[in-house]
Amino acid sequence: MSKRPTVFVVDDDQAMRNSLKWLIESVSMQVETFESADAFIRSYYPGRSGCLLLDVRMPGMSGLELQEYLQVNRIAIPVIIITGHGDVPMAVRAMKAGAVDFIEKPFNDELLLESIRHAMALDVKQRDMQSQRAEIATCLAHLTPREHEVMVMVTNGKANKEIATGLGVSAKTVEAHRARVMEKMEAGSLADLVRMAINANLTLTDQKAED
């Protein structure tokens, strides 16, 4: 199975699938086509990079139902909706559910390709963020409860003296905790640590950690 980013085309119209395949391959992008949402689900496995070019109206599972399936199963792949003129309200509904764009038939080739490039770039960005979150989560797992608490307070802008007072420990102890946090989180600066906390959605809780 190729690991190249792929444009997945789901449309019940064979002529449309063939046309889209030719267009996308003409700019050296990899493409796979499917005649139904069910066929796509059977073939696709989460983690494959790319974007989904999805018709709204199809026999069986509709484009909107496939989009809902992806959301429920937390499959994050950018979706571009292809719609006929009568399907615009449905396309707007799909956009509100997270689609990155919708293209009306008959479409402008360059406009469609531009939208696909945007969706591909968005997929790369999303995957980078997921990778960063996974790395941060791994580092966080090595912190003790008290180190975690110190990290939260530091990244919330608390000075060492404030943290020491709040935790009932000495400033020297806070400095030691802080140094271990920086080491375990592999943070080169306070700004790095703050970015990690933002990515991990760290918040200060009322629960007190044990030393």
Protein Blocks (a to p, Z undefined) as FASTA:
>chain_A
ZZbdcdddddfblklmmmmmmmmmmnopacdddfbfklmmmmpcghiacdddddfbdghj
afklmmmmmmmnopacdddddddfklmmmmmmmmmnopabdcdddddfklmmmmmmmmmm
mmmmmmmmmmmmmmmmmmmmmpcfklmmmmmmmmnopafklmmmmnopafklmmmmmmmm
mmmnopabfklmmmmmmmnopacdfbdcdZZ
